[in-house]
Amino acid sequence: MTNDSCLGFGLLGAGLIAPFHARAVRAASGARLVAVADTDPTRLAKFAAEFAITGYSSLDRMLADPAVQVVNILTPNHLHAADVLKTARAGKHILVEKPPALALREVDAMEAACAAAGVKIGVVLQCRTRGALQAIRAALQAGRFGKIHHADAFMKWFRSADYYRLDAWRSSRRSGAGVTIQQAFHYLDLLQYLVGPVRRVQAQMTNLAHPGIELEDTVLAFVTYQNGAQGVVEASTALWPGTDIRIEINGENGTAIMVGERMETWKFRVERREDEVIRCLGSAAVATGATGAADLSFRDHQVVVEDMVRAIRENREPMITLASVRPTLEWALAMYQSAKQGTAVDLPIVNEDAVW
Ligand SMILES: NC(=O)c1ccc[n+]([C@@H]2O[C@H](COP(=O)([O-])OP(=O)(O)OC[C@H]3O[C@@H](n4cnc5c(N)ncnc54)[C@H](O)[C@@H]3O)[C@@H](O)[C@H]2O)c1
């Protein structure tokens, strides 16, 4: 594929996650990194020089560049919705970082704007692409687990006080920076993608290790899924030094446990020939974010970028649609509501304005 036939990608935001997107786009087949936009002139200049791309001081300026066909939205969480609406109206395709927005009505407006403009929108929830996770999903769809009893996520991570002080939005509840909707969103999404949607949740939120910051750094929750399965979610950025996440699925006929991106346990009453290969999926050496925000591989992002290129070329939906992430956001919002009220909350939630 010549460079000219590659799709041009522009990054909105030159912060912590931006280098991972830049490397992912550069490595992706069919994609070309052409621009970055950021309102912070120092960050912008440094990033544009590092990756030898055009730097723009605003989204509007970048949207006027015809070389930019896809925009990766990497701004703070509370800005995603407005940035997506503007980008869609400019006729550019979109990859938006997680969480896609902070309210369901924002997600609905984003969906409508993209449909009206005829542009694709995909969400960067790259953990869905992991081989071990896809194997669990395939086994669930094939009915190998039988009735699901438990579906749990354990995220015992560490983020330092310095991480929360890097930018003002990181310690602001209204910016969606608490552990539930910021870091744990990935793993709520995996459970929702595997066994959701959720019927009821009871959550408790605390700040264990980050005094002076208004956010929860820890959440514990009991969950009941619509299919009758139960589960727990335990997520924290207070637990030094931070260990790999665990996703655990227990059914009447089998158990699967993914640690980081590696399949740790894969056992079924009825074995299949492919099980030996599935047990070897993933690597313990790949960093998945446990000890710090920069402790990450860009390979999962690359899969998401390459899928977006193919979705545009083939005129199909991207692999991680906004509609498929909406129930994850609703679950996260229900957890905030539950912690605030001190009661269990049933989904669908009725008054999302009361959440924040
Ligand atoms: N998928 C993942 O694993 C993953 C990991 C980390 C962060 N993220 C997500 O990526 C997003 C960004 O996180 P981050 O840690 O890079 O944040 P950050 O604060 O480091 O970077 C955000 C950048 O956006 C810029 N910005 C703010 N307002 C702007 C505007 N109006 N126009 C242009 N630029 C603007 C800021 O100057 C900053 O450089 C968040 O949504 C976060 O949840 C995802």
PDBQT file of the ligand as one rigid body, heavy atoms in Angstrom, charges set to zero:
ROOT
HETATM    1  N1  LIG A 401      -7.071   3.236  26.553  1.00  0.00    +0.000 N 
HETATM    2  C1  LIG A 401      -6.249   3.369  27.584  1.00  0.00    +0.000 C 
HETATM    3  O1  LIG A 401      -5.678   2.410  28.077  1.00  0.00    +0.000 OA
HETATM    4  C2  LIG A 401      -6.010   4.740  28.133  1.00  0.00    +0.000 A 
HETATM    5  C3  LIG A 401      -4.915   4.982  28.972  1.00  0.00    +0.000 A 
HETATM    6  C4  LIG A 401      -4.722   6.291  29.438  1.00  0.00    +0.000 A 
HETATM    7  C5  LIG A 401      -5.613   7.302  29.128  1.00  0.00    +0.000 A 
HETATM    8  N2  LIG A 401      -6.697   7.004  28.339  1.00  0.00    +0.000 N 
HETATM    9  C6  LIG A 401      -7.674   8.053  28.006  1.00  0.00    +0.000 C 
HETATM   10  O2  LIG A 401      -7.080   8.992  27.120  1.00  0.00    +0.000 OA
HETATM   11  C7  LIG A 401      -7.610  10.294  27.363  1.00  0.00    +0.000 C 
HETATM   12  C8  LIG A 401      -6.474  11.262  27.648  1.00  0.00    +0.000 C 
HETATM   13  O3  LIG A 401      -5.773  10.833  28.784  1.00  0.00    +0.000 OA
HETATM   14  P1  LIG A 401      -4.293  11.367  29.065  1.00  0.00    +0.000 P 
HETATM   15  O4  LIG A 401      -3.818  10.632  30.256  1.00  0.00    +0.000 OA
HETATM   16  O5  LIG A 401      -3.486  11.352  27.834  1.00  0.00    +0.000 OA
HETATM   17  O6  LIG A 401      -4.636  12.890  29.464  1.00  0.00    +0.000 OA
HETATM   18  P2  LIG A 401      -3.639  14.129  29.460  1.00  0.00    +0.000 P 
HETATM   19  O7  LIG A 401      -4.218  15.146  30.362  1.00  0.00    +0.000 OA
HETATM   20  O8  LIG A 401      -2.233  13.663  29.702  1.00  0.00    +0.000 OA
HETATM   21  O9  LIG A 401      -3.712  14.630  27.942  1.00  0.00    +0.000 OA
HETATM   22  C9  LIG A 401      -4.806  15.341  27.431  1.00  0.00    +0.000 C 
HETATM   23  C10 LIG A 401      -4.281  16.408  26.483  1.00  0.00    +0.000 C 
HETATM   24  O10 LIG A 401      -5.398  17.082  25.899  1.00  0.00    +0.000 OA
HETATM   25  C11 LIG A 401      -5.058  18.464  25.787  1.00  0.00    +0.000 C 
HETATM   26  N3  LIG A 401      -6.291  19.242  25.690  1.00  0.00    +0.000 N 
HETATM   27  C12 LIG A 401      -7.160  19.565  26.674  1.00  0.00    +0.000 A 
HETATM   28  N4  LIG A 401      -8.183  20.282  26.176  1.00  0.00    +0.000 NA
HETATM   29  C13 LIG A 401      -7.965  20.413  24.845  1.00  0.00    +0.000 A 
HETATM   30  C14 LIG A 401      -8.669  21.026  23.790  1.00  0.00    +0.000 A 
HETATM   31  N5  LIG A 401      -9.842  21.653  24.010  1.00  0.00    +0.000 N 
HETATM   32  N6  LIG A 401      -8.158  20.962  22.545  1.00  0.00    +0.000 NA
HETATM   33  C15 LIG A 401      -6.974  20.328  22.321  1.00  0.00    +0.000 A 
HETATM   34  N7  LIG A 401      -6.265  19.718  23.287  1.00  0.00    +0.000 NA
HETATM   35  C16 LIG A 401      -6.753  19.761  24.533  1.00  0.00    +0.000 A 
HETATM   36  C17 LIG A 401      -4.241  18.760  27.034  1.00  0.00    +0.000 C 
HETATM   37  O11 LIG A 401      -3.447  19.919  26.868  1.00  0.00    +0.000 OA
HETATM   38  C18 LIG A 401      -3.424  17.469  27.165  1.00  0.00    +0.000 C 
HETATM   39  O12 LIG A 401      -2.159  17.578  26.521  1.00  0.00    +0.000 OA
HETATM   40  C19 LIG A 401      -8.579  10.143  28.525  1.00  0.00    +0.000 C 
HETATM   41  O13 LIG A 401      -9.874   9.997  28.014  1.00  0.00    +0.000 OA
HETATM   42  C20 LIG A 401      -8.148   8.852  29.201  1.00  0.00    +0.000 C 
HETATM   43  O14 LIG A 401      -9.208   8.188  29.847  1.00  0.00    +0.000 OA
HETATM   44  C21 LIG A 401      -6.882   5.774  27.853  1.00  0.00    +0.000 A 
ENDROOT
TORSDOF 0
